[in-house]
Amino acid sequence: MSSILEASGWSLNIPMKLTRRLPPVFTARPDYPRGASGSPFVRRRRGVLALVALVALVALVALVALVALVALVALVGIIGVAIALFLLL
């Protein structure tokens, strides 16, 4: 009786002894219904995939910005050299 009261949230001030058969009774989770949509595992997998896709997109945008910055610095350097050569002539 103490096991049932303890599992339902009632407090008893006596030590509760659980046999090997009792813990699964209080912690068992029923199987997900066959053919049901929206399994918790599918939702979690979709969330992880969306997070990975977002991180990959941010990394790609950062890489493109870095390449554009390097190209801009190189172009400014080439223009600067061309102007310097033109002024020396």
C-alpha positions as CSV (number, residue, x, y, z in Angstrom):
1,M,0.0,0.0,0.0
2,S,2.8,2.4,0.8
3,S,4.2,2.0,-2.7
4,I,0.9,3.1,-4.3
5,L,0.6,6.1,-1.9
6,E,4.2,7.1,-2.5
7,A,3.9,6.9,-6.2
8,S,0.8,9.1,-6.2
9,G,2.5,11.8,-4.3
10,W,1.3,11.1,-0.8
11,S,4.0,11.2,1.8
12,L,4.6,8.4,4.3
13,N,7.1,8.6,7.1
14,I,8.2,5.0,6.7
15,P,10.9,3.5,4.5
16,M,9.5,2.2,1.3
17,K,10.9,-1.1,0.1
18,L,10.8,-1.7,-3.6
19,T,11.2,-5.1,-5.1
20,R,12.5,-5.7,-8.6
21,R,9.0,-5.8,-10.0
22,L,7.7,-2.5,-8.6
23,P,9.8,0.3,-10.3
24,P,8.6,-0.6,-13.8
25,V,5.0,-0.3,-12.5
26,F,5.6,3.4,-11.6
27,T,7.9,4.4,-14.5
28,A,6.5,2.4,-17.4
29,R,5.6,4.5,-20.5
30,P,3.1,3.1,-23.0
31,D,4.3,2.5,-26.6
32,Y,3.5,5.2,-29.1
33,P,0.4,4.3,-31.1
34,R,1.0,2.6,-34.4
35,G,0.3,4.9,-37.4
36,A,0.3,8.1,-35.2
37,S,1.9,11.2,-36.7
38,G,4.2,13.5,-34.8
39,S,6.3,11.1,-32.9
40,P,8.4,12.8,-30.2
41,F,11.6,11.4,-31.8
42,V,10.7,12.7,-35.2
43,R,10.1,16.2,-33.8
44,R,13.4,16.1,-32.0
45,R,15.2,14.9,-35.1
46,R,13.6,17.7,-37.2
47,G,14.7,20.3,-34.6
48,V,18.3,19.0,-34.6
49,L,18.3,19.0,-38.4
50,A,16.9,22.6,-38.5
51,L,19.6,23.7,-36.0
52,V,22.4,22.0,-38.1
53,A,21.0,23.7,-41.3
54,L,20.9,27.1,-39.6
55,V,24.5,26.7,-38.3
56,A,25.6,25.7,-41.8
57,L,23.9,28.6,-43.4
58,V,25.5,31.1,-41.0
59,A,28.9,29.5,-41.6
60,L,28.3,29.8,-45.4
61,V,27.3,33.5,-45.1
62,A,30.4,34.2,-43.0
63,L,32.6,32.5,-45.5
64,V,31.2,34.4,-48.4
65,A,31.6,37.7,-46.4
66,L,35.2,36.8,-45.7
67,V,36.0,36.0,-49.3
68,A,34.3,39.3,-50.4
69,L,36.3,41.2,-47.8
70,V,39.6,39.7,-49.0
71,A,38.7,40.4,-52.6
72,L,37.9,44.0,-51.7
73,V,41.2,44.5,-49.8
74,A,43.1,43.0,-52.8
75,L,41.2,45.3,-55.2
76,V,42.0,48.3,-53.1
77,G,45.6,47.2,-53.0
78,I,45.8,46.8,-56.8
79,I,44.1,50.2,-57.3
80,G,46.5,51.8,-54.8
81,V,49.5,50.3,-56.7
82,A,48.1,51.5,-60.0
83,I,47.6,55.0,-58.7
84,A,51.1,55.1,-57.2
85,L,52.6,53.9,-60.5
86,F,50.6,56.5,-62.4
87,L,51.8,59.3,-60.2
88,L,55.4,58.2,-60.5
89,L,55.2,58.3,-64.3
